[in-house]
Amino acid sequence: MKTISEREKRKVPVIEVDEQELRSHVSEVVRQSVEETLNGLLDAEADALCQARRYERNAQRASTRAGHYERDLQTKAGTVQLKVPKLRHVPFETAIIERYRRRESSVEEALVEMYLAGVSVRRVEDITEALWGSRVSPSTISDLNQKIFERVEAWRNRPLEPRYPYVFVDGIWLKRSWGGEVQNVSVLVAIGVNTSGFREILGVAEGSREDSESWRQFLRYLRERGLERVDLMISDKSLGFLDALGEFYPDAKWQRCVVHFYRNVLHATPRGKAKEVALMLKAIHAQEDKEAARQKAIEVVKKLYRGAYDSHGAQFVAGGLPLGSELRWPVPETPTGHSMSEMMVLPALQSVLLPGGKQKIQSMRDFPLNQQNFDAVAQLAPLYNAANTNLHAYQQRGGKLILWHGLADDSVSPAFSIAYYRGVEAEMGHAATDTFLRLFLLPGVAHCGNGEGYDQIDLLTPLMRWTEEGIAPQEIMAGKRATAAADLPPMTEKPDAQTQFHGVQKVSQPYADAAPAVIATRPVYPCPAIARYNGHGDVNDGENYHAEQTTAFGHLQLAKPASDYIGPDNQKNYQVRHGTLTVQ
């Protein structure tokens, strides 16, 4: 028997450990643990769906087991074998498999996303090792992307059905990495609805811009793949697309995209009113047929044009807002911004001695729109309003009066001027009124000028001729200026109240320039006559128009209570004594 010395004993390890074998053993233990845990979770999910454990019978049982199928799942611990339960009466849907998706699919999706995001190959290797425990080689990445590109191109060039009743097109802007530089790229997309009512993406293509040529190439691409007929095209109001549409699908009808329409409307809507406006638009589009939508639109328009009103529905703008004033409605750009109406009203309220004493009014929030404040201001109407219709003395002394008002006035309703003119006629008779008074209504002209109409007018010359020579004006030739950058308000970092509202605000100018850049002329006739085109000659030449009597202004009725303050001898004398108003 061989004896081992103490020294030799110290050289011989008591336990000899195979490190590699140990690592493998531990990994296997972890893998088995993950496998057992996941399968246990799957069984628990199956029991919950069946409302009973395996082999258990009870009244609440919803289904029974029908065996299982095996599925490999790649985890960081290694490949585990799942035993996915099958149920007889209910579908088995598990969150386990979704949470631990197979490596093949997750890797492919992640690699494609990383590649498209511009991640370098070396970085992709590091990321894959951190996520899945192994490195993906550059060749694998290249092969995978090549395979993906081939499938994408095959999908992009697949044949299309000859007819799609509805096709939606749009251009979206995406970012891409190219040559180490991130660029904005326009991607044109078409989504079709087939005859069965199912939607599908018809095509995707890169466009340099959303211009006519890009859209022509895109529509040609769809046509060459077999799309021969489209009943209705839906898009935003892209002039480039509309220009190209008639070339490839001349029989297709076109409709503006509702989403883009909403987006554009809400972009120009103050933040505090966006929800209310959106509800109005949705109420119109929710109607079942065209007639119902038209009626709902009329209701919405009436609400918009009714003007200011309080929480109880009482209206304070008599006659509402006129048709044609929409582009210049004085809406603030921000919830805390100022409007032109506030600029006009606030200084007046700050300077007026209201009944009961002068109030401290710093903003319109200090003077809420309610019946109490309206009645307080109305008491002063006979003092401040120039609405006395008894002009007999003025007429007898040879006075001549020319009134004018823009029919698109966004600040003061033209109904006031019309109501006053009718009030003078009622008081003095039409014949007497016609000897000294004329009212000219300018279509499309806003407050104190501007707007889309013809606002260049000379009132002094016809008034002098009428006064000095007795020749009453039967027409006034109005001019229209060319739009120029000089007409626009100056842009500032913090716009003041005068420039901070929607619509183009120019300098108020109810008279003609010394040398106006007039591009067109149009006659204006005394109310209630309007200008009518003769049917020949240049439409921009006012000489090719004639006067025609009309009842078009009959709808501009001034409602109560404002109409009560227009009448004969309605001015009164006031005195202020010790800060109190008294009437004489």
C-alpha positions, 0 to 999 in steps of 0.5 A: 500500500502506497503511503502519501506524505503530508507534503503530497497531500497538500499538493493534491486538491481535495475537490477538483472543480471543472469551471466550464462544467460548473458554468454549464451546470449553473446555466442549465439550472437557471434555464430549467428554473425559467422553463419551469416558471414559465410553464407554471405561469402558463398552467395558471393562466389556463386554470384562470380561463377554465375557472377550474384547476386541471381535473377539477369539476365545479359549476363555474367551469368554462372549459376543459384541457385538450392537451398542449403543444410545444414551443421553443422560446429564446430567453437570456437563460437559453432556449426553453421549451414551453408547453402551451395548453390547449382548451376545448371551449375558449381560446388560450391567449397568454401574455407570457409568450408575448412578453418573451417573444422568440428570439428570431422575431425580436432580433429581426425587428430590433435589427431593422429598427436599429438599422433604420435609425442609423445605428452603426454595425459595431454598436448593433453587435454590442446592443444585441449581446446586452439584450440576448446574450450573444453577438450578431455578426455584421454579415448576419446584419447585412444579410438580414437587411438585404432580405428585409429590403427584398421583401419591402420592394416585392411588397411595394411593386405587387400588382394592385386591383384595377378599382378601388372606390376610395383612396386616401393620399398624403405626404408625411415628413420623416427623418432619415440618416444618410451619409452621417447626416439626418435629413427630412424626407417627404414620404408619399402614402396611398391607402385604398378601400377595396370593393369589399370595404377593407383598407390596405396600403397601396403604395409608399414612395419617397418624394423630394417635395409635395409638388406636382412632379412628385405627385405625378411620379407617385400616381404613375407608380400606382397606375403602372401597378394596375390601379386603373379606376378610383371613384373618390380621392381624399387628400389635403388641399395640396395644389400639387396633388390636385394638379396631377390628379386630373392627368392620371385619374380624370374621372375621380372625384376629390374630397378634402381630408376631414382630418386635415380640415380639422387640423387647419381650423383648430390651428387658427382657433384660440386654445380656449375655444378649440374644444367648442369648435371641434364639437361643432365640426363633429356635430356636422360630420356626424349627420347621417345624410347630406340634408341633415348635415346642411341643417346642422351646419346652418345651426352652427353658423347661426351660433357663430354669427350671433355675436357676443352673448352671456351665460344665459343666452342674452345677446349683446351684439345687435344684428350679430356679425355680418356675412363676409367678415369671417377672415377678420374676426378679432380673435386673439392669438393666445388665451391671454392675448388682446383683440381689436374689439377689446382695444376699441371698447376698453378705453371707452369704458375707462373714460366713461362715467357710468351710473353710480360712479366711475369704475376701476376697469383695468381689463374686460375681466373687470367689466363682464358681459352681463345684463347688469352692465349692459343696462348701465351702459344703455342708460348713457346711450342718449348722451353718447350715441349719434343716433338722432334721426331728426335732421330737419334743421340740418337739411334746411340749412343745406347740409349734405351727408354721405354715410358709408359702411363696409359689409364685412365690418368685423367691429361694428355691424353694418346693420347699425348704419342701415337701421339709422338710414331707415330711421331717417327715412321714417322720420323725414320721408324718402323724398326729403331724405334723398335731397341730402343723405346717401348711404353707400355699402361696400361689399367685402370691406372691413372696419375702416377699410381693408378686407377683400373688397374695394376699399379705395374710395374718394368721399370728399370730391362727391360731397363737395360737388353735391354741396357746391354744385347741387349734383348728388352722387349717383355712384362712387368708383371704388378701387382695389389695391394690390396686396403688398408686403408693406400692407402687413403689420410689422412682426415683433417678438411680443406682438402688441394688441393691434397685431395679435389677432387673426386676419391681415391687419393694415393701416385703417384708411377710409380714403384713397391714396394720393397715388394708389396702386389700384388694380381693379375698380368697381362702382358703388351705388346708393343703398339699396342698389348694387353693382351688376356686371354687364356681361362683357368687357374687363370684369376689373373695370368699373365701367362695365357695371350698372346699378340694380335695385335689390332687396339683399340688405333686407336681412340686416335687421337691427334687433332690440334693444339697440334699435330702441336707441335710434330715433328722433330727438333721443339726445338728453342733457346730462350733468355730473354733480359730486360724481353723480349723473343727473338728467335735465 
